[in-house]
Amino acid sequence: MSNEAALHGHSEVAHSHEVHHGDDHGHHHKETFITKYVFSQDHKMIAKQFLITGMIWAMIGGLMSVLFRLQLGYPDQAFPWLEDILGRWAKGGKISPENYYALVTMHGTVLVFFVLTGGLSGTFANFLIPLQIGARDMASPMMNMLSYWFFFGGSVVMMSSLFVQTGPFSGGWTAYPPLSALGSASPGSKTGMDLWIVAMAMFVVSSLLGGLNYVSTVLNMRTKGMSMTKLPLTIWALFFTAVLGILSFPVLLSGFVLLLFDRHGGTSFYLSDIYITGVGALPNEGGSAILYQHLFWFLGHPEVYIILLPAMGIASEVLSVNSRKPIFGYMAMVVSLFAITILAFLVWAHHMFVTGLNPFLGSVFVLLTLLIAVPSAIKVFNWLTTLWKANIRFTPGMLFAIGFVSLFISGGLTGIFLGNSTLDIHLHDSYFVIAHFHIVMGVSAFFGMFAGIYHWFPKMYGRFMNNTMAYIHFWITLVGAYLIFWPMHYEGLAGMPRRYLDYSIWESFKQFSELNKFISTVAIIVFAVQLMFVFNFFYSIFKGRKVTTLNPWSATTLEWTTPIRPGHGNWPGEIPEVHRWAYDYSKDGRDFIPQTEPIGPDESNHH
Amino acid sequence: MEMVSSQRQKVHPHKFTLWIAIGSIIMMFAGLTSAYIVKGSLPGWSTVEMPQIFYYSTGVMLLSSFTMQMALKSFKERSMNRYRRLLTVTAVLGCLFIVMQVIGFMQLQASGVFLNGSTGAGQFLYIIFGLHAVHVLGGAIALLIMFFKAFSRKFRNYNSVPVEVISTYWHFVDFLWIYLFVFFLIKR
């Protein structure tokens, strides 16, 4: 009832068959286990489903990286236990080349899409949007539930591709044709690739259903007084994330449709002049693999910001709350989010500088790419000035938010190198690229996610996570991330290419064998610490210290006005009205003023 | 419900969601048609002669858009019998459109434009028109559901939002078809 009522409001529905009975919010539906925990339409439960599914994927994707790091760090050693867990993938304890590529490909696909897109914006958009804008639920709870189940279905299909005879897809997470278009090109291009496309198509549908909901919820379902400029920055960030997804994922889907027809319909959209040993010359003529790259990167670049913007929003919010200061330059933050959203669509060809792109066109894309440095720098400046002379509380969430800023700066600076088409001639496809994107969108997005999880865990489960484990988690992850990826810049500048199986047989890269060993060792340690985080998460759900006050962080936003364990509908009574922006910290001699408090007669007005 | 009385409701969220979804679908076809433009400028490009039946299917689509609008009007005037009739006509016209598209594809096949083999306008035409037909099919299924709801004796529902949503979507697939058709005529 609450969903339908929240949807239709007091509009013209009054005559529909579903008579609005009952006024008491506490006990409307009789909820069974299935409707509460499985096919739930409550945005908070859906958020938790996204989060836990994402965490499972993160562990699998992370483990994959540990496995191929073993190969990279110790190329001449055999690990017999690998054969025990991987079977024929690692005969004699050494990962076979095909499966090394499969691991790398799946690591990328899983982390980029299933963890940092589904797991990150799926979790926080679902959890925070209704709570922070003051809504009972999403615009369409049903579509929201479908969004999760498409994600789950895609996950199952992707997971099953790990177990097929010919292995999962192994042509790189970008799935460039012809490797992705021709089943005879490699073992992973057979069934594995079909399952990959199906899983990704379901993932796209899930993202679209979710994104439509987020946008229309933010624009239509805000509580009274909550004008757009009073929204917390988390909501702005999640809103722009959804807009990016809605506009770019369909183009990826178009690309996949053409790919599917190239695979099974005999078309030649991406294929031309191909000869395969053992098969012979193919009849396909006139296609171009570059077309796929254009379609892919038209999504692919916005995808980077789909991953990063939620982390930016979460970091802004957590930084402000724990600095006990208003966020510096709220409007500048919003405008720079908007600028990033626009620019995200205009820079895709910087992934294709060395594909034979017209150099003049390349220089236009260089300019547009480097322009992104402007809003990014504004954001960094604002985060730092928020921290400046602040009364900082070093909660685990805050540490991760600060870590996010650090990583975003380090990774962002190398983006300026890579955005230059001339430098890219040397740097493309090298470890420099790996280092850049892992720091700036991999680890830093993870830090944003961790900041969000530690900060909103009390709201999700009514308990706190263990602080000691959280601090260990933070320091080892931060130091480890830099120790893993910093040396990779150096390797990349020295010309070490990505995606090679064994560098020890190359005279020019032999010198890095000790460095590779070091990186692999740190990667294993950091992975182990992530497992500790997962333990902390699940342990704290059941045994964590209980939250006893409504507003444990003394935050201004609406989610802390709900009961400690809010039911479906979020607020037992009326939805509170909003009178001020979300960042009245240390104002007029008070530590914080909630958004629900009316502006006093002699109060200095912010806006 | 008392709890939503404080919420401002300008556009109904479902209608709003549909508009965003339409933007999303536009991006999908924009991706495909721009791929066509890029490929069309390459050497060795082959074009197709548009079968006559696509002109007729355009007429059917336009007509169905008209009947849909009439159905919405009758619904709002509470003349339910006329609404049901017009809804039925719209759904039938939608299905007829899909059948005509399939016939068009068969005629193209017969004239030697194949899906497999070297690339050309024909391959794009199959994919783009095919995807459009899938979107029409989705609308027709939604109409079918509305159709059964309209004949249900159990529920009396005078909420016009679902009808407005489906009619907006139906007009959209109509416009989309005209855009695609004109696009292929111009880029021949």
HADDOCK unambig.tbl for C-alpha pairs under 7 A between the chains (distance, minus, plus):
assign (segid A and resid 5 and name CA) (segid B and resid 1 and name CA) 6.18 0.50 0.50
assign (segid A and resid 6 and name CA) (segid B and resid 4 and name CA) 5.94 0.50 0.50
assign (segid A and resid 9 and name CA) (segid B and resid 1 and name CA) 6.70 0.50 0.50
assign (segid A and resid 9 and name CA) (segid B and resid 4 and name CA) 5.36 0.50 0.50
assign (segid A and resid 9 and name CA) (segid B and resid 5 and name CA) 6.71 0.50 0.50
assign (segid A and resid 10 and name CA) (segid B and resid 1 and name CA) 6.82 0.50 0.50
assign (segid A and resid 10 and name CA) (segid B and resid 5 and name CA) 6.43 0.50 0.50
assign (segid A and resid 12 and name CA) (segid B and resid 159 and name CA) 6.36 0.50 0.50
assign (segid A and resid 13 and name CA) (segid B and resid 159 and name CA) 5.14 0.50 0.50
assign (segid A and resid 15 and name CA) (segid B and resid 157 and name CA) 6.36 0.50 0.50
assign (segid A and resid 15 and name CA) (segid B and resid 158 and name CA) 6.34 0.50 0.50
assign (segid A and resid 16 and name CA) (segid B and resid 156 and name CA) 6.63 0.50 0.50
assign (segid A and resid 16 and name CA) (segid B and resid 157 and name CA) 4.78 0.50 0.50
assign (segid A and resid 16 and name CA) (segid B and resid 158 and name CA) 6.51 0.50 0.50
assign (segid A and resid 16 and name CA) (segid B and resid 159 and name CA) 6.50 0.50 0.50
assign (segid A and resid 17 and name CA) (segid B and resid 155 and name CA) 5.62 0.50 0.50
assign (segid A and resid 17 and name CA) (segid B and resid 156 and name CA) 6.34 0.50 0.50
assign (segid A and resid 17 and name CA) (segid B and resid 157 and name CA) 6.42 0.50 0.50
assign (segid A and resid 139 and name CA) (segid B and resid 13 and name CA) 5.83 0.50 0.50
assign (segid A and resid 212 and name CA) (segid B and resid 17 and name CA) 5.80 0.50 0.50
assign (segid A and resid 212 and name CA) (segid B and resid 20 and name CA) 6.33 0.50 0.50
assign (segid A and resid 212 and name CA) (segid B and resid 21 and name CA) 6.56 0.50 0.50
assign (segid A and resid 213 and name CA) (segid B and resid 17 and name CA) 6.74 0.50 0.50
assign (segid A and resid 216 and name CA) (segid B and resid 13 and name CA) 6.10 0.50 0.50
assign (segid A and resid 216 and name CA) (segid B and resid 16 and name CA) 6.23 0.50 0.50
assign (segid A and resid 216 and name CA) (segid B and resid 17 and name CA) 5.61 0.50 0.50
assign (segid A and resid 220 and name CA) (segid B and resid 9 and name CA) 6.60 0.50 0.50
assign (segid A and resid 220 and name CA) (segid B and resid 13 and name CA) 6.23 0.50 0.50
assign (segid A and resid 221 and name CA) (segid B and resid 7 and name CA) 6.62 0.50 0.50
assign (segid A and resid 222 and name CA) (segid B and resid 7 and name CA) 6.74 0.50 0.50
assign (segid A and resid 223 and name CA) (segid B and resid 6 and name CA) 6.73 0.50 0.50
assign (segid A and resid 223 and name CA) (segid B and resid 7 and name CA) 5.34 0.50 0.50
assign (segid A and resid 224 and name CA) (segid B and resid 6 and name CA) 5.70 0.50 0.50
assign (segid A and resid 224 and name CA) (segid B and resid 7 and name CA) 5.73 0.50 0.50
assign (segid A and resid 224 and name CA) (segid B and resid 8 and name CA) 6.94 0.50 0.50
assign (segid A and resid 246 and name CA) (segid B and resid 24 and name CA) 5.48 0.50 0.50
assign (segid A and resid 247 and name CA) (segid B and resid 24 and name CA) 5.49 0.50 0.50
assign (segid A and resid 247 and name CA) (segid B and resid 27 and name CA) 6.02 0.50 0.50
assign (segid A and resid 250 and name CA) (segid B and resid 24 and name CA) 6.23 0.50 0.50
assign (segid A and resid 250 and name CA) (segid B and resid 25 and name CA) 6.74 0.50 0.50
assign (segid A and resid 250 and name CA) (segid B and resid 27 and name CA) 6.09 0.50 0.50
assign (segid A and resid 250 and name CA) (segid B and resid 28 and name CA) 4.60 0.50 0.50
assign (segid A and resid 251 and name CA) (segid B and resid 27 and name CA) 6.17 0.50 0.50
assign (segid A and resid 251 and name CA) (segid B and resid 28 and name CA) 4.79 0.50 0.50
assign (segid A and resid 251 and name CA) (segid B and resid 31 and name CA) 5.27 0.50 0.50
assign (segid A and resid 254 and name CA) (segid B and resid 28 and name CA) 5.84 0.50 0.50
assign (segid A and resid 254 and name CA) (segid B and resid 31 and name CA) 6.62 0.50 0.50
assign (segid A and resid 254 and name CA) (segid B and resid 32 and name CA) 6.27 0.50 0.50
assign (segid A and resid 265 and name CA) (segid B and resid 115 and name CA) 6.75 0.50 0.50
assign (segid A and resid 265 and name CA) (segid B and resid 116 and name CA) 6.08 0.50 0.50
assign (segid A and resid 266 and name CA) (segid B and resid 115 and name CA) 6.69 0.50 0.50
assign (segid A and resid 266 and name CA) (segid B and resid 116 and name CA) 4.02 0.50 0.50
assign (segid A and resid 266 and name CA) (segid B and resid 117 and name CA) 6.03 0.50 0.50
assign (segid A and resid 267 and name CA) (segid B and resid 115 and name CA) 5.75 0.50 0.50
assign (segid A and resid 267 and name CA) (segid B and resid 116 and name CA) 4.36 0.50 0.50
assign (segid A and resid 267 and name CA) (segid B and resid 117 and name CA) 5.64 0.50 0.50
assign (segid A and resid 267 and name CA) (segid B and resid 118 and name CA) 6.83 0.50 0.50
assign (segid A and resid 267 and name CA) (segid B and resid 119 and name CA) 6.48 0.50 0.50
assign (segid A and resid 267 and name CA) (segid B and resid 123 and name CA) 6.71 0.50 0.50
assign (segid A and resid 268 and name CA) (segid B and resid 117 and name CA) 6.35 0.50 0.50
assign (segid A and resid 268 and name CA) (segid B and resid 118 and name CA) 5.58 0.50 0.50
assign (segid A and resid 268 and name CA) (segid B and resid 119 and name CA) 4.89 0.50 0.50
assign (segid A and resid 269 and name CA) (segid B and resid 119 and name CA) 5.97 0.50 0.50
assign (segid A and resid 283 and name CA) (segid B and resid 117 and name CA) 6.17 0.50 0.50
assign (segid A and resid 284 and name CA) (segid B and resid 117 and name CA) 5.40 0.50 0.50
assign (segid A and resid 284 and name CA) (segid B and resid 118 and name CA) 5.09 0.50 0.50
assign (segid A and resid 285 and name CA) (segid B and resid 118 and name CA) 4.41 0.50 0.50
assign (segid A and resid 285 and name CA) (segid B and resid 119 and name CA) 6.20 0.50 0.50
assign (segid A and resid 286 and name CA) (segid B and resid 44 and name CA) 6.87 0.50 0.50
assign (segid A and resid 286 and name CA) (segid B and resid 118 and name CA) 5.94 0.50 0.50
assign (segid A and resid 286 and name CA) (segid B and resid 119 and name CA) 5.37 0.50 0.50
assign (segid A and resid 287 and name CA) (segid B and resid 119 and name CA) 5.96 0.50 0.50
assign (segid A and resid 291 and name CA) (segid B and resid 35 and name CA) 6.90 0.50 0.50
assign (segid A and resid 574 and name CA) (segid B and resid 3 and name CA) 5.36 0.50 0.50
assign (segid A and resid 575 and name CA) (segid B and resid 3 and name CA) 6.60 0.50 0.50
